[in-house]
Amino acid sequence: MLPTHTSRVGKVLRGQVRGRASRSWQGILCAEKSTLGCLVVLFLVIFFGSVYLYNPATLSGFGVGGPESGDEEHRHKGVLVEPGPPEELPPVAAGGAFVAGDEERQPAAPAAAPPPPPPPPPPPVNTGVDVARRDKVKEMMKHAWDGYAKHAWGHNEVRPISLSFHDNLFGKMMGATVVDSLSTLLVMGMRTEYEAATEWVTKSLSFDVFADVSVFETTIRMLGGLLSAYALSGDRVHLTKATDVANRLLPAFDSPHGLPYAMVNLKTGSKRNWPWSSSSSIAAEFGTLKLEFDYLSDLTGNPVYREKIERIYTLLDSLDKPLGGLYPVYINTQTGKWGQTHVTLGALGDSFYEYLLKAWVMSGKTESRWRRLYDDTADQVLARMVVKSTPSQLTYIAEYRGNHLDHKMDHLACFAGGMFALGAADSRDPARHFEVGAELTHTCHVGYSMQPTGICPEVMRFAPGRDISGMRQNERYYILRPETVESYFYLWRLTHDQKYRDWGWEVVEALEKHCRQPGGYSGLRDVTQDPPRPDDVQQSFFLAETLKYLFLLFSDDHTVSLDDYVFNTEAHPLPIKTRRDSDGLRKVI
């Protein structure tokens, strides 16, 4: 009978026979009519029921204190009670057993499951050399250089399809590709090619020619290229030639307010502005001379070069700026007054803003004037000219014309992603500046990836609800420009985010597919066509800038470190003032 009794007690404890509990107990006790029989039965039931009830395994089997109990509200200290208001739960051990002598303690939580193993660490970012990609870019430089050396040696540029030369850039002043390539050959370790170029500079480069040349282009390519080659190599012939060409540019500064004319004749010193500029000097031209002229003064000890530039910024400081700290692209060379209110970080304005920041960097971040000028204008660009497209929210820099925004962004303005990122850390709003720099770089990447050629056009136009659209026929060309890969380089050095290297490699693949020719690399007439038509010109800045930035993108951070050098707008590295040796150099060989 015991199993029957205990099973019924178990059911009562589980609340399964509550409605019949009174009759069941009466039946058990009164089954025998004698008093003695009833007492014996009652004694057996109480004895065995108590043993069974207080067996922890039994309680666990009933679900008392365990996680699957269905009637926890009907237990109190192990004694059956009628249903009532919820009361404090009895203390139980982790496995559900009663803990004697610890009635006042709260119930212990069930044993916690072991924590999941941590996710595997992400693969380490390769902040060193991407050897295969870097070496591919070096091979591209070798192909571009060999094409020039074979088919246009001593001339300004090569025509890589017709295998001839292109001299429109500087007229009778020759050797633009030689000089523009010097620093790239040094950075890439192409010693044989560098020595051949230096021999040509020594024997054949002459500035004593009757040629009207752009003061701006001659400064950034020829003067900048020669100064960089001297800084990186110590070969004094480059400083000698740099001093010669700078002296021939000085007559251009002979104006009432020291603003340089756009062009100067290297032999006679006569000067003039561009016919289309309404007798005005242009911001991107007079504002992109400081790095080169300052460094030449430091190397030679002759202050005249620095003084010419200082006079320009003294004038600019004295003028009211339309739209806060923004600078219009035209200023009258004779009166020193602003021309029409056209503000842009594209053509005619771009490197003016770049050099405000880089003048501060080149000083070793000691000349606060340049930081203030940059911050004032950068903040105004962010407030007035940075716009987001719809529907994709692409960040771009529009242009001011008069009192309205022109929603276009030149490929030239793609340098600004790197500029904002480089200047972010010491700005008035570092997070905002860096965010805009990264977003602008992303937009320029989209400008490449959306085209069938994988190459961005000269101009991107933005329209409400259509993002980048509506390019004009004469804006679809590509002339091997470097500005987007320049920003990839800066963003990579500052973040080590692999996507910037991957985006750069996409550019390499597009160049190889669409621009590579038997005698070098050609620009494209229309990037929206596949296959595109080439323009048969290998620009000298392709070797100076585009290939150098791609090479550095896949190199380690110590190769032309941003702690040691600042790049002029033609990507020629010049040593930061506080990082130079006693001769004013910082050699790579």
C-alpha positions as CSV (number, residue, x, y, z in Angstrom):
1,M,0.0,0.0,0.0
2,L,2.9,2.4,0.5
3,P,3.5,3.2,-3.1
4,T,-0.2,4.1,-3.4
5,H,-0.1,6.3,-0.3
6,T,3.1,8.1,-1.3
7,S,2.0,8.6,-4.8
8,R,-1.2,10.3,-3.5
9,V,0.8,12.4,-1.1
10,G,3.0,13.4,-4.0
11,K,-0.1,14.4,-6.0
12,V,-1.4,16.4,-3.2
13,L,1.9,18.3,-2.8
14,R,1.7,19.0,-6.5
15,G,-1.8,20.3,-6.2
16,Q,-3.3,17.8,-8.6
17,V,-6.0,16.4,-6.2
18,R,-6.9,19.5,-4.2
19,G,-10.6,19.1,-4.6
20,R,-10.6,15.5,-3.2
21,A,-8.0,15.9,-0.5
22,S,-10.4,15.7,2.5
23,R,-12.2,12.6,1.3
24,S,-9.0,10.8,0.4
25,W,-7.4,11.2,3.8
26,Q,-10.7,10.2,5.6
27,G,-10.9,7.1,3.4
28,I,-7.4,6.1,4.3
29,L,-7.8,6.6,8.1
30,C,-11.3,5.0,8.4
31,A,-10.6,2.0,6.3
32,E,-10.3,0.0,9.5
33,K,-13.1,0.3,12.1
34,S,-10.8,-0.4,15.1
35,T,-9.1,2.5,16.8
36,L,-5.8,0.6,16.9
37,G,-5.9,-0.1,13.2
38,C,-6.5,3.5,12.5
39,L,-3.6,4.6,14.7
40,V,-1.2,2.1,13.0
41,V,-2.2,3.2,9.5
42,L,-2.0,6.9,10.6
43,F,1.5,6.3,12.1
44,L,2.8,4.6,8.9
45,V,1.4,7.3,6.6
46,I,3.0,10.1,8.7
47,F,6.3,8.3,9.0
48,F,6.9,7.3,5.4
49,G,5.3,10.5,4.1
50,S,7.7,12.6,6.1
51,V,10.7,10.7,4.9
52,Y,9.5,11.0,1.3
53,L,8.6,14.6,1.6
54,Y,11.9,15.8,3.0
55,N,14.0,13.8,0.5
56,P,15.7,16.5,-1.6
57,A,15.6,14.2,-4.6
58,T,11.9,13.8,-4.2
59,L,11.4,17.6,-3.9
60,S,13.5,18.0,-7.0
61,G,11.4,15.4,-8.8
62,F,8.2,17.3,-7.8
63,G,9.8,20.4,-9.3
64,V,9.9,22.2,-5.9
65,G,12.5,25.0,-6.1
66,G,13.4,23.9,-9.7
67,P,13.1,26.0,-12.7
68,E,10.1,24.1,-14.1
69,S,7.7,24.1,-11.0
70,G,4.2,25.0,-12.1
71,D,2.8,25.9,-8.7
72,E,5.5,27.8,-6.9
73,E,3.0,30.1,-5.3
74,H,1.6,27.1,-3.2
75,R,4.9,26.3,-1.4
76,H,6.0,27.8,1.9
77,K,9.0,26.4,3.8
78,G,8.2,22.9,2.4
79,V,4.7,22.7,3.9
80,L,1.6,22.4,1.9
81,V,-0.7,25.4,2.1
82,E,-3.9,26.3,0.5
83,P,-3.7,28.8,-2.4
84,G,-3.5,32.4,-1.2
85,P,-1.6,35.6,-1.8
86,P,1.9,35.2,-3.1
87,E,4.4,34.8,-0.3
88,E,8.1,34.8,0.1
89,L,9.8,31.8,-1.6
90,P,11.6,29.3,0.6
91,P,15.4,29.3,0.5
92,V,16.7,26.7,-2.0
93,A,20.1,25.6,-3.1
94,A,21.2,26.1,-6.7
95,G,20.0,22.6,-7.6
96,G,16.5,23.2,-6.0
97,A,17.2,21.5,-2.6
98,F,16.1,23.1,0.6
99,V,18.8,24.8,2.6
100,A,18.2,24.2,6.3
101,G,18.9,26.9,8.8
102,D,19.0,29.6,6.1
103,E,15.3,30.5,5.8
104,E,15.8,34.3,5.8
105,R,18.1,34.2,2.7
106,Q,16.7,35.1,-0.7
107,P,16.6,32.2,-3.2
108,A,19.9,31.6,-5.0
109,A,19.8,32.2,-8.7
110,P,20.1,29.2,-10.9
111,A,23.7,28.4,-11.9
112,A,24.6,30.8,-14.8
113,A,25.4,29.3,-18.1
114,P,29.0,29.7,-19.0
115,P,29.6,32.8,-21.1
116,P,30.0,32.2,-24.9
117,P,33.5,32.2,-26.1
118,P,34.7,35.6,-27.3
119,P,34.6,36.2,-31.0
120,P,37.9,35.6,-32.8
121,P,39.9,38.9,-33.1
122,P,39.6,40.6,-36.5
123,P,42.5,40.0,-38.8
124,P,45.3,42.5,-38.2
125,V,45.3,45.5,-40.5
126,N,48.4,45.4,-42.6
127,T,49.8,48.8,-41.9
128,G,53.0,47.9,-43.6
129,V,53.8,47.4,-47.2
130,D,51.3,45.8,-49.6
131,V,54.1,44.5,-51.7
132,A,52.2,43.2,-54.7
133,R,50.2,46.4,-55.2
134,R,53.1,48.7,-54.5
135,D,55.3,46.9,-56.9
136,K,52.6,47.1,-59.6
137,V,52.5,50.9,-59.2
138,K,56.3,51.0,-59.5
139,E,56.0,49.0,-62.7
140,M,53.4,51.5,-64.0
141,M,55.9,54.3,-63.2
142,K,58.6,52.4,-65.1
143,H,56.3,52.1,-68.1
144,A,55.3,55.8,-68.0
145,W,59.0,56.9,-67.6
146,D,60.3,54.6,-70.3
147,G,57.7,55.7,-72.8
148,Y,58.7,59.3,-72.2
149,A,62.4,58.6,-72.3
150,K,62.1,56.7,-75.5
151,H,59.7,58.9,-77.4
152,A,59.9,62.4,-75.9
153,W,63.2,62.7,-74.0
154,G,63.9,66.4,-73.2
155,H,60.5,67.6,-74.2
156,N,57.7,68.5,-71.8
157,E,55.4,65.5,-72.2
158,V,54.9,62.4,-74.3
159,R,52.1,61.4,-76.6
160,P,51.8,57.7,-75.7
161,I,49.8,56.6,-78.7
162,S,51.4,58.5,-81.5
163,L,54.7,58.1,-79.8
164,S,55.8,61.7,-80.1
165,F,56.0,64.7,-77.9
166,H,53.7,67.4,-76.5
167,D,55.2,70.8,-75.7
168,N,52.1,73.0,-75.2
169,L,52.7,73.4,-71.5
170,F,55.7,75.7,-71.3
171,G,56.5,76.6,-74.8
172,K,60.3,76.7,-75.3
173,M,61.0,75.8,-71.6
174,M,61.6,72.1,-71.8
175,G,61.9,69.1,-69.6
176,A,58.7,69.3,-67.5
177,T,58.3,65.5,-67.2
178,V,62.0,65.1,-66.2
179,V,61.8,67.6,-63.4
180,D,58.3,66.6,-62.3
181,S,59.4,63.0,-62.0
182,L,62.6,63.5,-59.9
183,S,61.0,63.2,-56.5
184,T,58.9,60.2,-57.6
185,L,62.0,58.4,-58.9
186,L,63.7,59.0,-55.6
187,V,60.8,57.9,-53.5
188,M,60.4,54.7,-55.5
189,G,64.1,53.9,-55.4
190,M,64.5,54.0,-59.2
191,R,68.1,55.1,-58.9
192,T,69.1,54.5,-62.5
193,E,66.3,56.6,-63.9
194,Y,67.0,59.3,-61.3
195,E,70.6,59.5,-62.3
196,A,69.7,59.8,-66.0
197,A,67.2,62.6,-65.2
198,T,69.8,64.4,-63.0
199,E,72.3,64.2,-65.8
200,W,69.8,65.8,-68.2
201,V,69.1,68.6,-65.6
202,T,72.8,69.2,-65.3
203,K,73.5,69.4,-69.0
204,S,70.3,70.5,-70.7
205,L,67.8,72.2,-68.4
206,S,67.9,75.9,-69.2
207,F,65.6,78.7,-68.1
208,D,67.3,81.2,-70.2
209,V,64.7,81.0,-73.0
210,F,62.3,83.4,-74.6
211,A,59.1,81.9,-73.2
212,D,56.0,83.2,-71.4
213,V,55.3,80.8,-68.6
214,S,52.7,80.4,-65.9
215,V,54.2,81.6,-62.6
216,F,52.0,79.1,-60.8
217,E,52.8,76.1,-63.0
218,T,56.5,76.8,-63.1
219,T,56.6,77.2,-59.3
220,I,54.7,74.0,-58.4
221,R,56.3,71.8,-61.1
222,M,59.8,73.1,-61.8
223,L,60.7,75.0,-58.7
224,G,58.9,72.5,-56.4
225,G,60.3,69.5,-58.3
226,L,63.9,70.8,-58.1
227,L,63.7,71.8,-54.4
228,S,62.2,68.4,-53.5
229,A,64.9,66.6,-55.4
230,Y,67.6,68.5,-53.6
231,A,65.9,67.9,-50.2
232,L,65.7,64.2,-50.8
233,S,69.1,63.6,-52.5
234,G,71.4,66.5,-51.5
235,D,72.4,66.8,-55.2
236,R,73.3,70.5,-55.3
237,V,72.6,70.9,-59.0
238,H,68.9,70.9,-58.2
239,L,69.2,73.8,-55.8
240,T,71.3,75.8,-58.3
241,K,68.6,75.3,-61.0
242,A,65.8,76.1,-58.5
243,T,67.4,79.4,-57.6
244,D,67.9,80.3,-61.2
245,V,64.2,79.7,-62.1
246,A,62.9,81.5,-59.0
247,N,65.0,84.6,-59.8
248,R,63.4,84.6,-63.3
249,L,59.9,84.5,-61.7
250,L,60.5,87.5,-59.4
251,P,59.6,90.2,-61.9
252,A,56.0,88.9,-61.9
253,F,55.6,90.3,-58.4
254,D,56.3,93.9,-59.5
255,S,52.8,95.2,-59.1
256,P,51.3,98.0,-56.9
257,H,50.3,95.6,-54.1
258,G,52.8,92.8,-54.7
259,L,50.2,90.5,-56.4
260,P,52.0,88.4,-59.0
261,Y,50.9,88.5,-62.6
262,A,49.9,85.2,-64.0
263,M,52.7,85.0,-66.6
264,V,56.2,86.1,-67.0
265,N,58.8,85.9,-69.7
266,L,61.8,84.0,-68.4
267,K,64.3,85.9,-70.6
268,T,62.9,89.5,-70.6
269,G,60.9,89.6,-67.3
270,S,57.9,91.1,-69.0
271,K,54.6,90.0,-67.3
272,R,50.9,89.9,-68.0
273,N,47.7,88.3,-66.8
274,W,45.6,85.7,-68.6
275,P,43.4,87.4,-71.3
276,W,40.3,85.8,-69.8
277,S,40.9,86.9,-66.2
278,S,39.8,90.6,-66.5
279,S,43.2,91.9,-65.4
280,S,43.0,89.9,-62.2
281,S,45.3,87.7,-60.3
282,I,43.8,84.3,-59.4
283,A,43.6,82.9,-55.8
284,A,44.9,79.4,-56.7
285,E,47.9,80.9,-58.4
286,F,49.1,83.7,-56.0
287,G,48.1,81.5,-53.1
288,T,50.2,78.5,-54.1
289,L,53.7,79.8,-53.9
290,K,54.5,80.0,-50.2
291,L,55.9,76.6,-49.5
292,E,58.4,76.7,-52.4
293,F,59.5,80.4,-51.9
294,D,59.8,80.0,-48.1
295,Y,61.9,76.9,-48.4
296,L,64.2,78.5,-51.0
297,S,64.8,81.4,-48.6
298,D,65.7,78.9,-45.9
299,L,68.1,77.0,-48.1
300,T,69.8,80.1,-49.6
301,G,69.6,82.5,-46.8
302,N,68.1,85.1,-49.2
303,P,65.0,86.6,-47.7
304,V,63.7,88.1,-50.9
305,Y,61.6,85.0,-51.8
306,R,59.8,84.9,-48.5
307,E,59.3,88.6,-48.6
308,K,57.5,88.5,-51.9
309,I,55.0,86.0,-50.5
310,E,54.6,87.8,-47.2
311,R,53.5,91.0,-49.0
312,I,50.6,89.0,-50.6
313,Y,49.2,87.8,-47.3
314,T,49.7,91.2,-45.6
315,L,47.3,92.6,-48.3
316,L,44.9,89.7,-47.9
317,D,44.8,90.2,-44.1
318,S,43.8,93.8,-44.6
319,L,40.9,93.1,-46.9
320,D,37.3,92.3,-45.9
321,K,36.3,88.9,-47.0
322,P,33.0,88.4,-48.7
323,L,31.0,85.6,-47.0
324,G,33.1,85.6,-43.8
325,G,36.5,83.9,-44.3
326,L,36.0,82.8,-47.9
327,Y,38.3,84.1,-50.6
328,P,36.9,84.9,-54.1
329,V,39.1,83.6,-56.9
330,Y,39.7,87.0,-58.6
331,I,41.5,90.0,-57.1
332,N,42.5,93.0,-59.3
333,T,46.2,93.1,-59.7
334,Q,46.4,96.9,-59.9
335,T,43.8,97.9,-57.3
336,G,44.1,95.0,-54.8
337,K,40.3,94.7,-54.6
338,W,38.2,91.7,-55.0
339,G,36.6,90.9,-58.3
340,Q,33.3,89.0,-58.8
341,T,32.2,86.8,-55.9
342,H,33.1,83.4,-57.1
343,V,34.3,81.1,-54.4
344,T,35.4,77.5,-55.1
345,L,37.6,74.7,-53.9
346,G,37.8,73.5,-57.5
347,A,39.6,75.1,-60.4
348,L,41.0,78.6,-59.7
349,G,40.6,78.3,-55.9
350,D,41.7,74.9,-54.8
351,S,45.3,75.0,-53.6
352,F,44.9,78.5,-52.1
353,Y,43.1,76.8,-49.2
354,E,45.5,73.8,-49.2
355,Y,48.5,76.1,-48.7
356,L,47.1,77.9,-45.7
357,L,47.1,74.6,-43.8
358,K,50.4,73.3,-45.2
359,A,52.2,76.6,-44.4
360,W,51.4,75.9,-40.8
361,V,52.4,72.2,-41.1
362,M,55.7,73.1,-42.8
363,S,56.5,75.5,-40.0
364,G,56.5,72.6,-37.6
365,K,53.1,73.8,-36.4
366,T,54.7,76.8,-34.8
367,E,53.4,79.7,-36.9
368,S,49.9,80.1,-35.6
369,R,49.0,82.8,-38.1
370,W,48.6,80.2,-40.8
371,R,46.5,77.9,-38.6
372,R,44.2,80.8,-37.9
373,L,43.8,81.7,-41.5
374,Y,43.1,78.1,-42.4
375,D,40.6,77.6,-39.6
376,D,38.7,80.8,-40.4
377,T,38.2,79.8,-44.0
378,A,37.7,76.1,-43.4
379,D,34.9,76.8,-40.9
380,Q,33.2,79.0,-43.4
381,V,33.5,76.3,-46.1
382,L,31.8,73.8,-43.8
383,A,29.1,76.3,-42.8
384,R,28.2,77.7,-46.3
385,M,29.5,75.3,-49.0
386,V,29.3,71.7,-47.8
387,V,26.0,70.1,-49.0
388,K,24.5,66.7,-49.0
389,S,22.9,65.2,-52.1
390,T,19.6,63.4,-52.3
391,P,18.6,60.7,-52.0
392,S,22.0,59.1,-51.1
393,Q,23.3,61.9,-48.8
394,L,26.6,62.3,-50.6
395,T,28.7,65.1,-49.1
396,Y,30.1,67.6,-51.7
397,I,31.4,71.1,-51.8
398,A,29.3,73.4,-53.9
399,E,30.6,76.7,-55.4
400,Y,29.5,80.2,-54.6
401,R,28.6,82.4,-57.6
402,G,27.2,85.7,-56.7
403,N,24.7,85.0,-53.9
404,H,23.8,81.4,-54.8
405,L,25.3,78.0,-54.8
406,D,26.2,76.2,-57.9
407,H,25.9,72.5,-57.2
408,K,28.9,71.2,-58.9
409,M,32.2,69.8,-57.6
410,D,35.3,69.6,-59.8
411,H,37.6,66.5,-59.6
412,L,40.2,69.1,-58.5
413,A,38.2,69.6,-55.3
414,C,38.6,66.0,-54.4
415,F,41.8,67.0,-52.7
416,A,39.7,68.5,-49.9
417,G,38.9,65.2,-48.4
418,G,42.6,64.8,-47.5
419,M,42.9,68.4,-46.5
420,F,40.1,68.3,-44.0
421,A,41.3,65.0,-42.6
422,L,44.9,66.3,-42.3
423,G,43.8,69.5,-40.6
424,A,41.2,67.9,-38.3
425,A,43.2,67.1,-35.2
426,D,44.1,70.8,-34.4
427,S,40.9,72.4,-35.7
428,R,38.1,74.0,-33.7
429,D,35.9,70.9,-34.3
430,P,38.1,67.9,-34.9
431,A,35.2,65.4,-35.2
432,R,33.3,67.5,-37.7
433,H,36.4,68.2,-39.9
434,F,37.4,64.6,-40.0
435,E,33.9,63.4,-40.7
436,V,33.6,65.8,-43.7
437,G,37.0,64.8,-45.0
438,A,36.0,61.1,-45.0
439,E,32.6,61.9,-46.5
440,L,34.1,64.0,-49.3
441,T,36.5,61.2,-50.1
442,H,33.6,58.7,-50.2
443,T,31.8,60.9,-52.6
444,C,34.8,61.1,-54.9
445,H,35.0,57.3,-54.8
446,V,31.4,57.1,-55.9
447,G,32.3,59.5,-58.7
448,Y,34.7,56.8,-59.9
449,S,32.7,53.7,-59.2
450,M,29.5,54.9,-60.9
451,Q,31.1,55.3,-64.3
452,P,31.5,52.4,-66.7
453,T,35.2,53.1,-67.0
454,G,35.6,53.2,-63.2
455,I,37.1,56.7,-63.6
456,C,35.7,60.0,-62.4
457,P,35.0,62.9,-64.8
458,E,36.4,66.4,-64.6
459,V,33.2,67.7,-63.0
460,M,30.4,66.1,-60.9
461,R,27.1,67.9,-61.0
462,F,24.4,67.3,-58.3
463,A,20.6,67.5,-58.8
464,P,17.8,67.2,-56.2
465,G,16.7,63.6,-55.9
466,R,19.3,62.4,-58.5
467,D,22.6,62.6,-56.7
468,I,25.4,62.9,-59.3
469,S,23.8,63.6,-62.7
470,G,23.6,65.9,-65.6
471,M,27.2,66.1,-66.6
472,R,27.8,68.3,-69.6
473,Q,29.6,67.0,-72.6
474,N,32.7,69.0,-72.1
475,E,33.0,67.9,-68.4
476,R,33.3,64.2,-69.0
477,Y,37.0,64.0,-69.7
478,Y,39.8,62.7,-67.4
479,I,43.4,63.8,-67.7
480,L,45.1,61.4,-65.3
481,R,44.2,63.6,-62.3
482,P,45.6,62.7,-58.8
483,E,43.2,64.5,-56.3
484,T,41.1,61.5,-55.4
485,V,44.0,59.1,-54.8
486,E,45.7,61.9,-52.9
487,S,42.8,61.9,-50.4
488,Y,42.9,58.0,-50.3
489,F,46.5,58.4,-49.3
490,Y,45.8,60.8,-46.4
491,L,42.8,58.9,-45.1
492,W,44.8,55.7,-45.2
493,R,47.7,57.2,-43.3
494,L,45.3,58.6,-40.7
495,T,43.0,55.7,-40.2
496,H,44.5,52.5,-41.7
497,D,41.1,51.6,-43.0
498,Q,41.6,49.0,-45.6
499,K,38.9,50.4,-47.9
500,Y,41.2,53.2,-48.9
501,R,43.8,50.9,-50.2
502,D,41.1,48.9,-52.0
503,W,39.7,52.0,-53.6
504,G,43.1,53.0,-54.7
505,W,43.6,49.6,-56.3
506,E,40.3,50.0,-58.2
507,V,41.9,53.1,-59.7
508,V,45.0,51.2,-60.7
509,E,42.8,48.6,-62.4
510,A,40.9,51.2,-64.3
511,L,44.1,53.0,-65.4
512,E,45.5,49.8,-66.6
513,K,42.4,48.8,-68.5
514,H,41.5,52.2,-70.1
515,C,44.6,54.5,-70.0
516,R,47.7,52.3,-70.6
517,Q,49.1,52.7,-74.0
518,P,52.3,51.5,-75.8
519,G,54.2,54.7,-74.9
520,G,52.8,55.4,-71.4
521,Y,49.3,56.4,-70.1
522,S,46.7,58.6,-71.9
523,G,43.9,60.7,-70.6
524,L,40.3,60.0,-71.7
525,R,37.9,62.1,-73.6
526,D,34.7,60.7,-72.1
527,V,34.6,58.5,-69.0
528,T,30.9,57.7,-69.6
529,Q,31.8,55.7,-72.7
530,D,33.1,52.1,-72.6
531,P,35.5,51.8,-74.4
532,P,36.5,55.5,-74.0
533,R,38.5,57.5,-76.6
534,P,42.0,58.4,-75.4
535,D,43.4,62.0,-75.7
536,D,47.0,60.9,-76.4
537,V,48.7,63.0,-73.7
538,Q,50.6,61.8,-70.6
539,Q,50.5,64.7,-68.2
540,S,53.7,65.3,-66.3
541,F,51.7,65.4,-63.0
542,F,50.7,61.8,-63.6
543,L,54.2,60.8,-62.7
544,A,54.7,63.5,-60.1
545,E,51.4,63.0,-58.2
546,T,49.0,60.2,-59.3
547,L,51.6,57.4,-59.3
548,K,53.5,58.8,-56.2
549,Y,50.3,58.9,-54.1
550,L,49.4,55.4,-55.2
551,F,52.9,54.1,-54.4
552,L,52.7,55.7,-51.0
553,L,49.2,54.3,-50.4
554,F,50.6,50.8,-50.6
555,S,53.9,51.6,-48.7
556,D,54.5,51.7,-44.9
557,D,54.0,54.9,-43.0
558,H,57.7,55.6,-42.7
559,T,58.1,56.0,-46.5
560,V,57.8,59.8,-46.8
561,S,56.4,60.1,-43.3
562,L,53.8,62.8,-42.7
563,D,55.8,63.6,-39.5
564,D,58.8,64.6,-41.7
565,Y,57.4,66.1,-44.9
566,V,54.7,68.2,-46.4
567,F,53.7,67.8,-50.0
568,N,53.4,70.8,-52.3
569,T,50.3,70.8,-54.5
570,E,52.3,68.8,-57.2
571,A,53.1,66.1,-54.5
572,H,56.7,67.1,-54.2
573,P,57.8,66.3,-50.6
574,L,59.4,69.2,-48.8
575,P,60.9,68.7,-45.3
576,I,59.1,70.2,-42.3
577,K,61.2,72.9,-40.8
578,T,61.6,71.1,-37.4
579,R,62.6,67.8,-39.1
580,R,65.4,69.1,-41.4
581,D,69.1,68.3,-40.9
582,S,71.7,71.0,-40.6
583,D,71.7,71.6,-44.3
584,G,68.0,72.0,-44.5
585,L,67.5,68.6,-46.1
586,R,65.9,65.3,-45.2
587,K,67.3,62.7,-47.6
588,V,65.8,59.4,-48.7
589,I,69.1,58.2,-50.3
